[in-house]
Amino acid sequence: MSENPQQQQVQVRFDESKMASTYANTIRSMSTGDEVVLDFGMNLPMQGPNNEPMMMITVGSRVIMNWVAAKRLAMQVGNAVRQYEERNGEIPLGQPQGPAGV
């Protein structure tokens, strides 16, 4: 005997009215047993004391999520990268690039 439970459809809407968009070329992650913390920021090369090269990192956004949400994020980003590389070739991890590929 095969049972087919009634499936209820739920409508999902995204409210983007309070959304802010930022560019990030650096990420720092930390975690606890309960959550993952992701800091997104910009790294900017600068001249330090005695004209030594220095990297200034400005954190612009922090996202805190539970492990279930973190796993979903990892899967979605992994799928997006895989699809991009299938269309455009492998993404090299050598030199960092800016928003326009500069």
SULKAZI-V341046 format. One record per backbone hydrogen bond with DSSP energy under -1.0 kcal/mol. NH is the residue of the N-H (numbers start at 1). CO is the residue of the C=O. If there is no record, write none. Layout:
nh co
NH CO
NH CO
//
This chain:
nh co
19 16
25 41
26 41
28 39
30 37
32 35
36 65
37 30
38 63
39 28
40 61
41 26
42 58
44 56
46 54
48 52
51 48
52 49
54 46
56 44
58 42
60 40
61 40
63 38
65 36
70 66
71 67
72 68
73 69
74 70
75 71
76 72
77 73
78 74
79 75
80 76
81 77
82 78
83 79
84 80
85 81
86 82
87 83
88 84
89 85
101 98
//
